[in-house]
Amino acid sequence: MTETTHTQTAPAGAAGRPRSPEWRLAGDALRGLRQDLFDDAFAYRPLPRTAAGDRPGGLGRHSGWTPHAVVVGLGGLAMLVALASTAGSGLPSLLCGLLALGPVLLTLVRPVGAFWASLGATTLASVVGGATGMDWPWGPGSFVSHLTVVTVVAIRTRPRTAAWMWVLTAVYGFVADTLLGWDRYTTDVAPMLILSALVLLVVTVRHTRRQAQREVTEQRTVTAEERSRRTLLEERTTIARELHDVVAHHMSVVAIQAEAAPYRVENPPEELEKAFATIRENAVAALTELRRVLGVVRAEDYEAPDAPQPTLADLDRLLANVRQAGLGVEKAVTGAVRELPQGVELSAYRIVQEALSNSLRHAPGADARVEIGYVLGGLGLRVVNGPPPAPHLVKPSPGAGHGITGMRERVAMLNGEMTAGPTADGGYEVTVFLPVPAAAVIEDGA
């Protein structure tokens, strides 16, 4: 049995013809109108307090309510204008004042619904207040009220909503002027459309500018995070390259000693020869894998150094170069100087080197001091520089922020501790402790 699958595509239009771009554009516009001004039009969306309201003491405690107070004040103004311009007095005048005040206050909790309430209140106020001598379709109080409402709603929503409010205001004004505007009324549709267009244009520009600033801030944040992540990876790659020589040296020594050990024993047992052969094979395999891993993190332009990696014994040469660059630096060593594992020696040298480079970059002309402490259980480092002299000719360089990141990576690799920060006199201090187990020192010294 053969199974046949039929695929049916629904027609795009009434006759199955694809809809034109104009039709799709109109459909998108109507969907936008429904989403902005009809769906959940009277949803409860209270105006939040501003961040300034968090400041303690005095008027700062109440400054977060400033937007609310401004809206209430504009509503009161619209009410006073309505009371002053309404024909007659008593209940109709009071009702017109409340119809002008109500939609403005409603923008504080139901912004979109306040727009519809303003259109309804405008019509009701023109009927209740008596239209004699009143502009049509907005009286003075309704004019101020509706202009305030569309402004507040535009601020609280988005530019597309502001555009739709302006269009519906124009439609309302022309319909009311054409169908209900008798000869005794003077129209104020044009002033309303002109003023509302100017106000909504200003609000839209404000929205657009804030959105652009927000996007720029977000992009800067993402860029800063990517730069920090890239810097971290670069520092880790650099550390891996430098430690390769240290680890490769030890593995090479293990392989050579394992190969030579059987020849140092007369008539060695077969089991011993096999054991040393296995040690050598594992050492060579580990060295091969180490080189393969290093090839993954090595840059294309990386060249292996010809000289061995530096240690603390080479620190005097580094200090001499730094002094020639213009940084006055002195060294102090405490404790019993001893040979440490090569990884610790290399990391300590690089930390001091980077700290002095930061001093040259950020405090040109200042004096620095390097303190090295050989203590029980580890090595202590302290590099501190004073503030640059006041009349310095060389401006500090901002740098790229890689130095501290690299130092922290080296310290973390050795399970050490590090603090870095400004001193009380305006200088900068880096303090590091690198733990060194006693067994590692004895074995390395042996």
Secondary structure per residue as TSV (DSSP state, phi and psi in degrees):
chain	resnum	aa	ss	phi	psi
A	1	M	-	360.0	133.7
A	2	T	-	-103.3	126.4
A	3	E	-	-98.5	127.4
A	4	T	-	-109.3	130.8
A	5	T	-	-107.0	126.0
A	6	H	-	-105.4	132.0
A	7	T	-	-111.7	122.8
A	8	Q	-	-114.8	130.5
A	9	T	-	-105.9	128.0
A	10	A	-	-67.1	140.2
A	11	P	-	-65.9	142.5
A	12	A	S	-73.0	-35.3
A	13	G	S	-121.8	-170.2
A	14	A	T	-65.7	-35.8
A	15	A	T	-103.4	16.1
A	16	G	S	82.5	1.9
A	17	R	-	-83.0	146.2
A	18	P	-	-64.8	141.9
A	19	R	-	-75.3	147.3
A	20	S	-	-75.1	159.8
A	21	P	H	-58.9	-33.9
A	22	E	H	-64.7	-40.3
A	23	W	H	-64.6	-43.6
A	24	R	H	-65.9	-37.4
A	25	L	H	-64.2	-41.8
A	26	A	H	-65.6	-39.8
A	27	G	H	-64.1	-41.3
A	28	D	H	-63.6	-38.7
A	29	A	H	-64.9	-43.7
A	30	L	H	-66.9	-35.9
A	31	R	H	-64.9	-38.8
A	32	G	H	-63.9	-38.8
A	33	L	H	-62.7	-43.3
A	34	R	H	-64.7	-42.1
A	35	Q	H	-67.5	-36.9
A	36	D	H	-82.1	-39.2
A	37	L	H	-121.4	-4.9
A	38	F	T	-118.0	-46.0
A	39	D	T	-68.4	121.6
A	40	D	T	51.9	46.0
A	41	A	T	-62.5	-34.5
A	42	F	T	-105.4	28.3
A	43	A	-	-65.8	148.6
A	44	Y	-	-81.3	110.5
A	45	R	-	-134.3	80.6
A	46	P	-	-64.9	146.2
A	47	L	-	-71.7	119.5
A	48	P	-	-74.5	159.9
A	49	R	-	-73.3	152.8
A	50	T	-	-78.8	162.8
A	51	A	G	-65.7	-23.8
A	52	A	G	-65.4	-16.7
A	53	G	G	-70.6	-8.6
A	54	D	G	-84.7	-8.2
A	55	R	-	-72.0	128.0
A	56	P	-	-80.9	155.2
A	57	G	S	82.6	141.1
A	58	G	G	61.8	-145.6
A	59	L	G	-72.2	-15.1
A	60	G	G	-60.6	-27.6
A	61	R	G	-66.2	-28.5
A	62	H	T	-106.9	-0.8
A	63	S	G	-67.4	-20.0
A	64	G	G	-67.4	-16.8
A	65	W	G	-93.5	8.0
A	66	T	H	-57.6	-47.0
A	67	P	H	-59.2	-38.0
A	68	H	H	-64.3	-42.4
A	69	A	H	-64.4	-37.4
A	70	V	H	-64.4	-43.2
A	71	V	H	-64.1	-44.1
A	72	V	H	-62.6	-39.9
A	73	G	H	-63.2	-41.5
A	74	L	H	-66.5	-36.0
A	75	G	H	-64.9	-40.0
A	76	G	H	-63.7	-37.8
A	77	L	H	-62.9	-45.4
A	78	A	H	-60.8	-37.5
A	79	M	H	-66.8	-42.8
A	80	L	H	-64.6	-40.6
A	81	V	H	-63.6	-40.7
A	82	A	H	-64.8	-42.4
A	83	L	H	-64.5	-37.5
A	84	A	H	-75.9	-24.9
A	85	S	H	-103.4	-7.3
A	86	T	S	-77.2	135.1
A	87	A	S	-67.9	134.6
A	88	G	S	82.0	-165.9
A	89	S	-	-149.9	-176.2
A	90	G	S	85.7	-141.5
A	91	L	H	-63.1	-44.8
A	92	P	H	-59.7	-40.8
A	93	S	H	-64.4	-43.3
A	94	L	H	-64.7	-38.6
A	95	L	H	-66.1	-39.2
A	96	C	H	-65.2	-37.1
A	97	G	H	-64.1	-41.0
A	98	L	H	-69.0	-35.0
A	99	L	H	-66.4	-28.7
A	100	A	H	-78.1	-34.3
A	101	L	H	-77.8	-40.3
A	102	G	H	-55.9	-53.6
A	103	P	H	-60.1	-34.3
A	104	V	H	-65.5	-45.3
A	105	L	H	-65.9	-31.3
A	106	L	H	-66.7	-22.5
A	107	T	T	-64.5	-19.3
A	108	L	T	-71.9	-25.2
A	109	V	T	-124.4	-31.4
A	110	R	-	-136.8	78.7
A	111	P	H	-61.1	-48.1
A	112	V	H	-67.3	-40.9
A	113	G	H	-62.2	-29.8
A	114	A	H	-64.9	-30.8
A	115	F	H	-65.2	-47.6
A	116	W	H	-65.1	-38.6
A	117	A	H	-63.2	-34.1
A	118	S	H	-67.0	-41.0
A	119	L	H	-64.1	-41.4
A	120	G	H	-67.3	-40.6
A	121	A	H	-66.5	-32.1
A	122	T	H	-63.1	-46.6
A	123	T	H	-64.8	-44.8
A	124	L	H	-66.3	-37.7
A	125	A	H	-66.8	-35.6
A	126	S	H	-68.2	-28.5
A	127	V	H	-82.2	-46.1
A	128	V	H	-70.9	-40.8
A	129	G	S	-79.0	-9.0
A	130	G	-	80.9	123.7
A	131	A	-	-90.0	4.5
A	132	T	T	-62.9	124.4
A	133	G	T	71.8	6.9
A	134	M	-	-99.4	139.9
A	135	D	E	-65.0	153.4
A	136	W	E	-124.2	141.0
A	137	P	S	-88.9	-6.0
A	138	W	-	-102.1	125.5
A	139	G	-	-77.2	173.1
A	140	P	H	-55.6	-46.3
A	141	G	H	-66.6	-42.6
A	142	S	H	-66.6	-33.1
A	143	F	H	-61.7	-50.2
A	144	V	H	-63.3	-40.9
A	145	S	H	-64.1	-48.5
A	146	H	H	-67.7	-38.8
A	147	L	H	-63.6	-38.1
A	148	T	H	-66.7	-41.1
A	149	V	H	-63.4	-48.9
A	150	V	H	-65.5	-31.3
A	151	T	H	-67.9	-48.5
A	152	V	H	-65.3	-42.4
A	153	V	H	-65.5	-39.1
A	154	A	H	-63.8	-38.5
A	155	I	H	-65.8	-36.3
A	156	R	H	-85.6	-12.4
A	157	T	S	-114.7	-132.0
A	158	R	-	-134.9	167.1
A	159	P	H	-56.9	-35.4
A	160	R	H	-64.5	-37.8
A	161	T	H	-64.7	-39.8
A	162	A	H	-61.2	-40.5
A	163	A	H	-64.7	-42.7
A	164	W	H	-66.8	-36.8
A	165	M	H	-63.2	-39.6
A	166	W	H	-65.7	-41.6
A	167	V	H	-63.3	-45.7
A	168	L	H	-67.8	-33.1
A	169	T	H	-64.2	-41.4
A	170	A	H	-64.0	-43.5
A	171	V	H	-62.3	-44.5
A	172	Y	H	-61.0	-45.4
A	173	G	H	-63.8	-44.2
A	174	F	H	-69.3	-39.5
A	175	V	H	-64.4	-47.3
A	176	A	H	-64.3	-37.2
A	177	D	H	-72.3	-34.0
A	178	T	H	-81.2	-44.5
A	179	L	H	-89.0	-33.4
A	180	L	S	-117.7	-3.4
A	181	G	-	-87.3	101.1
A	182	W	-	-80.1	171.3
A	183	D	T	-63.3	-25.2
A	184	R	T	-76.1	-6.4
A	185	Y	S	-103.2	145.6
A	186	T	E	-103.0	135.4
A	187	T	E	-82.2	143.1
A	188	D	-	-122.9	26.5
A	189	V	H	-66.2	-45.3
A	190	A	H	-62.0	-48.9
A	191	P	H	-57.9	-39.7
A	192	M	H	-64.0	-43.7
A	193	L	H	-68.4	-38.9
A	194	I	H	-67.0	-50.1
A	195	L	H	-64.6	-43.9
A	196	S	H	-65.5	-36.1
A	197	A	H	-64.1	-42.3
A	198	L	H	-64.1	-44.9
A	199	V	H	-64.3	-45.8
A	200	L	H	-67.4	-31.4
A	201	L	H	-64.5	-43.3
A	202	V	H	-62.1	-43.8
A	203	V	H	-64.5	-40.0
A	204	T	H	-64.8	-43.1
A	205	V	H	-60.9	-39.8
A	206	R	H	-63.0	-44.2
A	207	H	H	-60.3	-46.7
A	208	T	H	-62.6	-40.8
A	209	R	H	-65.7	-43.8
A	210	R	H	-64.7	-39.1
A	211	Q	H	-64.4	-40.2
A	212	A	H	-64.8	-41.5
A	213	Q	H	-63.9	-39.1
A	214	R	H	-65.2	-42.5
A	215	E	H	-65.5	-39.3
A	216	V	H	-64.1	-42.0
A	217	T	H	-63.0	-44.0
A	218	E	H	-63.2	-41.0
A	219	Q	H	-65.4	-39.1
A	220	R	H	-64.6	-39.0
A	221	T	H	-63.7	-45.5
A	222	V	H	-63.3	-41.5
A	223	T	H	-63.6	-41.9
A	224	A	H	-64.2	-40.1
A	225	E	H	-66.1	-42.3
A	226	E	H	-65.1	-39.3
A	227	R	H	-64.5	-41.7
A	228	S	H	-64.9	-41.3
A	229	R	H	-66.0	-40.9
A	230	R	H	-65.6	-39.9
A	231	T	H	-62.3	-42.1
A	232	L	H	-62.1	-43.4
A	233	L	H	-65.9	-39.2
A	234	E	H	-63.9	-40.9
A	235	E	H	-66.0	-41.1
A	236	R	H	-65.6	-36.6
A	237	T	H	-65.6	-41.7
A	238	T	H	-61.9	-43.2
A	239	I	H	-62.6	-40.8
A	240	A	H	-63.4	-39.9
A	241	R	H	-63.9	-44.0
A	242	E	H	-67.8	-39.8
A	243	L	H	-74.9	-14.1
A	244	H	H	-58.8	-43.1
A	245	D	H	-64.3	-37.5
A	246	V	H	-65.4	-50.5
A	247	V	H	-67.3	-40.5
A	248	A	H	-62.3	-37.0
A	249	H	H	-60.8	-47.9
A	250	H	H	-63.4	-42.4
A	251	M	H	-66.2	-36.7
A	252	S	H	-65.4	-40.5
A	253	V	H	-62.6	-41.7
A	254	V	H	-61.3	-45.1
A	255	A	H	-63.8	-42.9
A	256	I	H	-66.7	-44.2
A	257	Q	H	-65.9	-38.4
A	258	A	H	-65.4	-34.2
A	259	E	H	-74.1	-32.9
A	260	A	H	-88.1	-19.8
A	261	A	G	-58.9	-42.8
A	262	P	G	-62.9	-26.9
A	263	Y	G	-78.6	-11.5
A	264	R	G	-89.4	-5.5
A	265	V	S	-117.2	130.1
A	266	E	S	-77.2	127.4
A	267	N	S	51.9	61.2
A	268	P	-	-69.1	147.9
A	269	P	-	-62.9	153.9
A	270	E	H	-64.1	-36.5
A	271	E	H	-63.3	-36.6
A	272	L	H	-67.8	-41.0
A	273	E	H	-62.6	-41.0
A	274	K	H	-64.6	-38.1
A	275	A	H	-64.6	-45.7
A	276	F	H	-66.2	-34.9
A	277	A	H	-65.3	-39.6
A	278	T	H	-65.2	-41.2
A	279	I	H	-60.5	-44.7
A	280	R	H	-64.1	-43.6
A	281	E	H	-60.7	-42.1
A	282	N	H	-66.3	-38.9
A	283	A	H	-65.2	-43.3
A	284	V	H	-65.5	-40.5
A	285	A	H	-63.9	-42.3
A	286	A	H	-63.9	-39.6
A	287	L	H	-65.0	-39.0
A	288	T	H	-64.5	-45.0
A	289	E	H	-64.8	-36.7
A	290	L	H	-62.1	-44.5
A	291	R	H	-65.6	-36.3
A	292	R	H	-66.0	-42.7
A	293	V	H	-64.9	-39.6
A	294	L	H	-63.6	-34.2
A	295	G	H	-63.8	-25.7
A	296	V	H	-71.2	-40.8
A	297	V	H	-92.8	-3.8
A	298	R	S	-81.1	133.4
A	299	A	-	-70.7	159.8
A	300	E	T	-63.8	-32.9
A	301	D	T	-94.8	12.2
A	302	Y	-	-77.9	135.1
A	303	E	-	-122.5	131.1
A	304	A	-	-65.0	138.3
A	305	P	-	-68.9	141.7
A	306	D	S	-75.8	-38.6
A	307	A	S	-84.6	155.3
A	308	P	-	-65.9	158.6
A	309	Q	-	-64.2	142.8
A	310	P	-	-71.6	157.6
A	311	T	-	-131.5	-176.2
A	312	L	G	-65.4	-21.0
A	313	A	G	-66.3	-21.6
A	314	D	G	-93.8	9.6
A	315	L	H	-67.0	-34.6
A	316	D	H	-62.4	-38.2
A	317	R	H	-64.7	-38.8
A	318	L	H	-63.2	-44.4
A	319	L	H	-64.1	-36.0
A	320	A	H	-64.0	-41.2
A	321	N	H	-65.1	-37.6
A	322	V	H	-67.4	-39.2
A	323	R	H	-64.2	-37.8
A	324	Q	H	-65.3	-26.5
A	325	A	T	-79.9	-6.5
A	326	G	T	109.0	7.9
A	327	L	-	-105.2	117.2
A	328	G	E	-75.1	115.7
A	329	V	E	-134.7	142.1
A	330	E	E	-128.1	155.8
A	331	K	E	-120.9	141.7
A	332	A	E	-133.9	128.8
A	333	V	E	-119.3	129.4
A	334	T	E	-123.8	154.1
A	335	G	E	88.6	174.8
A	336	A	-	-80.6	113.4
A	337	V	-	-67.3	130.1
A	338	R	-	-146.6	161.3
A	339	E	-	-80.2	130.0
A	340	L	-	-107.9	168.1
A	341	P	-	-55.0	146.5
A	342	Q	H	-61.9	-33.1
A	343	G	H	-63.5	-39.9
A	344	V	H	-68.9	-42.9
A	345	E	H	-60.6	-45.9
A	346	L	H	-64.1	-45.8
A	347	S	H	-63.2	-42.2
A	348	A	H	-62.2	-42.4
A	349	Y	H	-62.1	-45.8
A	350	R	H	-65.7	-35.6
A	351	I	H	-65.2	-46.4
A	352	V	H	-62.5	-41.9
A	353	Q	H	-61.0	-45.4
A	354	E	H	-69.5	-37.8
A	355	A	H	-63.8	-41.5
A	356	L	H	-68.8	-34.7
A	357	S	H	-63.2	-40.5
A	358	N	H	-63.6	-37.8
A	359	S	H	-63.7	-43.2
A	360	L	H	-62.8	-36.3
A	361	R	H	-78.1	-42.9
A	362	H	H	-99.6	-19.8
A	363	A	S	-134.4	65.6
A	364	P	T	-63.5	134.9
A	365	G	T	87.9	-4.3
A	366	A	-	-85.0	167.4
A	367	D	E	-98.9	148.2
A	368	A	E	-130.9	161.2
A	369	R	E	-140.3	133.2
A	370	V	E	-113.7	122.3
A	371	E	E	-116.8	129.0
A	372	I	E	-122.4	123.6
A	373	G	E	-121.1	115.9
A	374	Y	E	-87.6	104.1
A	375	V	E	-116.0	168.8
A	376	L	T	-68.0	120.1
A	377	G	T	94.2	4.0
A	378	G	E	168.3	-166.7
A	379	L	E	-129.1	130.4
A	380	G	E	-106.3	138.7
A	381	L	E	-128.6	141.0
A	382	R	E	-145.1	120.1
A	383	V	E	-121.9	118.8
A	384	V	E	-133.0	139.0
A	385	N	E	-127.1	150.1
A	386	G	-	-83.2	178.6
A	387	P	-	-71.5	152.3
A	388	P	-	-66.5	147.5
A	389	P	-	-60.3	148.1
A	390	A	T	-58.2	-53.5
A	391	P	T	-88.8	58.1
A	392	H	-	-85.6	144.3
A	393	L	S	-88.2	-27.9
A	394	V	S	-95.1	125.7
A	395	K	-	-78.6	142.8
A	396	P	-	-62.0	145.0
A	397	S	-	-95.5	134.3
A	398	P	-	-67.1	-28.0
A	399	G	-	71.5	-179.8
A	400	A	-	-107.8	-2.0
A	401	G	S	80.1	14.9
A	402	H	H	-82.5	-25.9
A	403	G	H	-61.2	-53.3
A	404	I	H	-62.2	-39.8
A	405	T	H	-60.8	-44.6
A	406	G	H	-64.3	-42.3
A	407	M	H	-62.4	-43.1
A	408	R	H	-64.4	-35.9
A	409	E	H	-65.4	-41.5
A	410	R	H	-66.3	-41.5
A	411	V	H	-65.9	-43.8
A	412	A	H	-63.7	-35.0
A	413	M	H	-60.9	-33.1
A	414	L	T	-99.1	12.0
A	415	N	T	59.3	36.2
A	416	G	-	-95.8	-169.3
A	417	E	E	-130.0	146.6
A	418	M	E	-149.1	139.8
A	419	T	E	-130.3	143.8
A	420	A	E	-147.4	133.2
A	421	G	E	178.0	169.8
A	422	P	E	-70.9	153.4
A	423	T	-	-96.9	172.8
A	424	A	T	-66.2	-29.5
A	425	D	T	-90.3	9.1
A	426	G	S	95.7	3.0
A	427	G	-	-88.9	-156.7
A	428	Y	E	-145.3	144.8
A	429	E	E	-135.6	136.1
A	430	V	E	-123.0	123.0
A	431	T	E	-122.3	130.8
A	432	V	E	-136.6	142.0
A	433	F	E	-128.2	123.8
A	434	L	E	-110.9	113.1
A	435	P	E	-71.3	140.2
A	436	V	-	-133.8	109.5
A	437	P	-	-59.3	146.3
A	438	A	H	-61.2	-35.6
A	439	A	H	-64.3	-35.8
A	440	A	H	-67.3	-38.4
A	441	V	H	-66.4	-46.1
A	442	I	H	-62.4	-45.6
A	443	E	H	-65.5	-41.3
A	444	D	H	-67.7	-37.1
A	445	G	H	-70.2	-33.0
A	446	A	-	-68.5	360.0
